[in-house]
Amino acid sequence: MNEHEQLTQLCLKLGADRVQAERMAAQLVKRTDQLVAERGISRMDAMGYLLQLVTKGRNGETPAGFEGQPSLFDKK
């Protein structure tokens, strides 16, 4: 099973339908590559960070570093 298939399976287990899961998996790979290029971190660290965000978000938790950040919906 390749990386995309593994990520798709994870997203399915988190409650996404097949189309959503495949799209989410593709976006995770894309964003991982962006983080590697932008921040100079390892691919494993970048993917781990994103998977933590996904799972915490799915569980309704606020990941460390996101506390106190203004919402996109807050009036300025």
C-alpha positions in Angstrom: 0.0 0.0 0.0 1.5 3.4 -1.0 1.4 6.6 0.9 -1.7 8.0 -0.8 -3.6 4.8 -0.2 -2.6 4.8 3.5 -3.6 8.4 4.0 -6.9 7.7 2.2 -7.6 4.8 4.5 -6.8 7.0 7.5 -9.2 9.7 6.3 -11.9 7.1 5.7 -11.5 5.9 9.3 -11.8 9.5 10.5 -15.2 9.7 8.8 -14.7 11.1 5.3 -16.4 9.5 2.3 -14.2 8.0 -0.4 -14.1 11.2 -2.6 -13.3 13.4 0.4 -10.7 10.9 1.8 -8.8 10.8 -1.5 -8.9 14.6 -1.8 -7.7 15.0 1.8 -4.9 12.5 1.2 -3.7 14.4 -1.9 -3.8 17.7 0.0 -1.9 16.2 3.0 0.9 15.1 0.6 0.9 18.4 -1.2 1.1 20.4 2.1 3.7 18.1 3.5 6.0 18.8 0.5 5.3 22.6 1.0 6.3 22.4 4.6 9.5 20.6 3.8 10.4 23.2 1.3 9.4 26.2 3.4 10.7 25.2 6.8 13.5 22.8 5.9 12.1 20.1 8.2 12.1 16.4 7.4 9.2 14.9 5.5 8.4 12.6 8.4 8.2 15.6 10.8 6.0 17.6 8.4 3.6 14.7 7.8 3.5 14.0 11.5 2.6 17.6 12.3 -0.2 17.6 9.7 -1.6 14.3 10.9 -1.7 15.6 14.4 -3.6 18.6 13.2 -6.1 16.4 11.4 -6.7 14.0 14.2 -6.9 16.7 16.9 -9.3 18.7 14.7 -11.4 15.7 14.1 -11.6 15.2 17.9 -12.6 18.8 18.4 -9.3 19.6 20.2 -7.2 22.8 19.7 -3.7 21.9 18.7 -0.8 23.6 20.6 0.0 26.9 19.1 -3.5 27.6 17.9 -4.9 29.0 21.1 -5.9 32.6 21.0 -5.6 32.9 17.3 -8.3 35.1 15.7 -10.9 33.3 13.8 -11.5 34.0 10.1 -15.0 34.9 11.2 -14.0 37.5 13.8 -14.9 41.0 12.9 -12.0 43.4 12.6 
